[in-house]
Amino acid sequence: MQKNQQVALITGSARRIGAAIATHLHALGLNVVVHYNHSKTQAEALCDELNKLRAHSAVAMFADLAVSDLLEQFVRDAAAVWGRLDVVINNAARFYRTKIGETTRAAWDDLLNSNLTAPFFLIQAAVPYLIKQQGCVINIADVHGQRPMKDYSAYCISKAGLIMLTQSFAKELAPAIRVNAIALGPTAPAEGENKISPAVASKIIARTPLARVGDLADVARAVEFFINGASYITGQVLAVDGGRSLTI
Ligand SMILES: NC(=O)c1ccc[n+]([C@@H]2O[C@H](COP(=O)([O-])OP(=O)(O)OC[C@H]3O[C@@H](n4cnc5c(N)ncnc54)[C@H](OP(=O)(O)O)[C@@H]3O)[C@@H](O)[C@H]2O)c1
């Protein structure tokens, strides 16, 4: 390992957008902590692939982010792997409907704990390490953190909170640590109960000025910008959404 090799912790990075971010940062030369909850097999497979490219450059680490009293230890363990932590990316999130009248307290707690409380306490635990490296935090938000999506209020509220967290922490942690957010529009196809029909997908594209959904590389490049090209930028929310937020 090179002595000044940066280390990034990416939550929820076994698959989909998080895995694309981890893979991109690894290709840029960072070592990566691939965090997972249920997707152990995918996390380990991704790390095997990355370690074949560069020995001891990726590790898979488990944490259920909804269990907040374990987060400090999780960050300590992540920082201990290579003795440093330069970048924290809060990517993991829960996403499902919470219609008014049908929403349980358990669903609210699950969404808010995973999407907002966990990033708060993860960053808090990472501060001493990030200060040391003059590091940065990137929170993966959503265009629906600023404009509501019908039937998904708890998710939208969690992402709205994540945007305020970004701004509050940017102020409090400057000048040592930069904190920014990326508000995504439709990118990786929704799964399970969130799946949309081809007709709805076409409608969304028709209402997106750049006339397509985002791809994984669009997100990865924005993350790279906040790490390597944004030394005078903090507290900002960059919409990577093809202009979708202009038409919601
Ligand atoms: N997909 C999109 O088009 C889109 C659009 C707008 C915003 N976003 C945002 O972009 C980010 C990535 O999106 P995505 O669609 O790739 O996400 P995703 O597949 O729905 O979730 C990413 C990972 O988050 C982890 N996770 C969720 N709750 C967790 C918890 N309590 N503890 C630990 N891990 C947890 C899961 O890990 P395990 O699989 O290991 O359990 C999951 O694989 C999210 O923040 C999302 O809100 C996505």
The ligand as an SDF file (V2000), in Angstrom:
LIG
                    3D

 48 52  0  0  0  0  0  0  0  0999 V2000
  -31.9030    4.5040   -7.5400 N   0  0  0  0  0  0  0  0  0  0  0  0
  -32.2110    5.7410   -7.9050 C   0  0  0  0  0  0  0  0  0  0  0  0
  -32.5820    6.0010   -9.0580 O   0  0  0  0  0  0  0  0  0  0  0  0
  -32.0990    6.8590   -6.9010 C   0  0  0  0  0  0  0  0  0  0  0  0
  -32.7790    8.0590   -7.1450 C   0  0  0  0  0  0  0  0  0  0  0  0
  -32.6480    9.0880   -6.2220 C   0  0  0  0  0  0  0  0  0  0  0  0
  -31.8540    8.9330   -5.0940 C   0  0  0  0  0  0  0  0  0  0  0  0
  -31.2170    7.7520   -4.8830 N   0  0  0  0  0  0  0  0  0  0  0  0
  -30.3820    7.6010   -3.6890 C   0  0  0  0  0  0  0  0  0  0  0  0
  -29.1320    7.0660   -4.0930 O   0  0  0  0  0  0  0  0  0  0  0  0
  -28.6410    6.1530   -3.0950 C   0  0  0  0  0  0  0  0  0  0  0  0
  -28.3630    4.7960   -3.7220 C   0  0  0  0  0  0  0  0  0  0  0  0
  -29.5280    4.3730   -4.4090 O   0  0  0  0  0  0  0  0  0  0  0  0
  -29.7770    2.8260   -4.7460 P   0  0  0  0  0  0  0  0  0  0  0  0
  -31.0400    2.7630   -5.5140 O   0  0  0  0  0  0  0  0  0  0  0  0
  -28.5300    2.2260   -5.2890 O   0  0  0  0  0  0  0  0  0  0  0  0
  -30.0330    2.3040   -3.2580 O   0  0  0  0  0  0  0  0  0  0  0  0
  -30.6370    0.8870   -2.7880 P   0  0  0  0  0  0  0  0  0  0  0  0
  -30.1990   -0.1600   -3.7450 O   0  0  0  0  0  0  0  0  0  0  0  0
  -32.0930    1.0260   -2.5410 O   0  0  0  0  0  0  0  0  0  0  0  0
  -29.9310    0.7490   -1.3690 O   0  0  0  0  0  0  0  0  0  0  0  0
  -28.5160    0.7850   -1.2500 C   0  0  0  0  0  0  0  0  0  0  0  0
  -28.0830   -0.0450   -0.1000 C   0  0  0  0  0  0  0  0  0  0  0  0
  -28.4350    0.5820    1.1330 O   0  0  0  0  0  0  0  0  0  0  0  0
  -28.2330   -0.4020    2.1210 C   0  0  0  0  0  0  0  0  0  0  0  0
  -29.0730   -0.1240    3.2980 N   0  0  0  0  0  0  0  0  0  0  0  0
  -30.3490    0.3040    3.3560 C   0  0  0  0  0  0  0  0  0  0  0  0
  -30.7400    0.3860    4.6360 N   0  0  0  0  0  0  0  0  0  0  0  0
  -29.7020    0.0160    5.4040 C   0  0  0  0  0  0  0  0  0  0  0  0
  -29.4820   -0.1210    6.7890 C   0  0  0  0  0  0  0  0  0  0  0  0
  -30.4320    0.1370    7.7020 N   0  0  0  0  0  0  0  0  0  0  0  0
  -28.2710   -0.5460    7.2030 N   0  0  0  0  0  0  0  0  0  0  0  0
  -27.3040   -0.8160    6.3310 C   0  0  0  0  0  0  0  0  0  0  0  0
  -27.4490   -0.7270    5.0040 N   0  0  0  0  0  0  0  0  0  0  0  0
  -28.6330   -0.3100    4.5500 C   0  0  0  0  0  0  0  0  0  0  0  0
  -28.5960   -1.7520    1.4920 C   0  0  0  0  0  0  0  0  0  0  0  0
  -27.5180   -2.6400    1.7570 O   0  0  0  0  0  0  0  0  0  0  0  0
  -27.7130   -4.2430    1.7400 P   0  0  0  0  0  0  0  0  0  0  0  0
  -28.1610   -4.5840    0.3410 O   0  0  0  0  0  0  0  0  0  0  0  0
  -26.3480   -4.7380    2.0440 O   0  0  0  0  0  0  0  0  0  0  0  0
  -28.7250   -4.5760    2.7770 O   0  0  0  0  0  0  0  0  0  0  0  0
  -28.7280   -1.4040    0.0010 C   0  0  0  0  0  0  0  0  0  0  0  0
  -28.0710   -2.3140   -0.8580 O   0  0  0  0  0  0  0  0  0  0  0  0
  -29.6970    6.1290   -2.0020 C   0  0  0  0  0  0  0  0  0  0  0  0
  -29.3410    7.0310   -0.9920 O   0  0  0  0  0  0  0  0  0  0  0  0
  -30.9520    6.6030   -2.7120 C   0  0  0  0  0  0  0  0  0  0  0  0
  -31.8890    7.1980   -1.8290 O   0  0  0  0  0  0  0  0  0  0  0  0
  -31.3330    6.7040   -5.7580 C   0  0  0  0  0  0  0  0  0  0  0  0
  1  2  1  0
  2  3  2  0
  2  4  1  0
  4  5  1  0
  4 48  2  0
  5  6  2  0
  6  7  1  0
  7  8  2  0
  8  9  1  0
  8 48  1  0
  9 10  1  0
  9 46  1  0
 10 11  1  0
 11 12  1  0
 11 44  1  0
 12 13  1  0
 13 14  1  0
 14 15  2  0
 14 16  1  0
 14 17  1  0
 17 18  1  0
 18 19  2  0
 18 20  1  0
 18 21  1  0
 21 22  1  0
 22 23  1  0
 23 24  1  0
 23 42  1  0
 24 25  1  0
 25 26  1  0
 25 36  1  0
 26 27  1  0
 26 35  1  0
 27 28  2  0
 28 29  1  0
 29 30  1  0
 29 35  2  0
 30 31  1  0
 30 32  2  0
 32 33  1  0
 33 34  2  0
 34 35  1  0
 36 37  1  0
 36 42  1  0
 37 38  1  0
 38 39  2  0
 38 40  1  0
 38 41  1  0
 42 43  1  0
 44 45  1  0
 44 46  1  0
 46 47  1  0
M  CHG  2   8   1  16  -1
M  END
$$$$
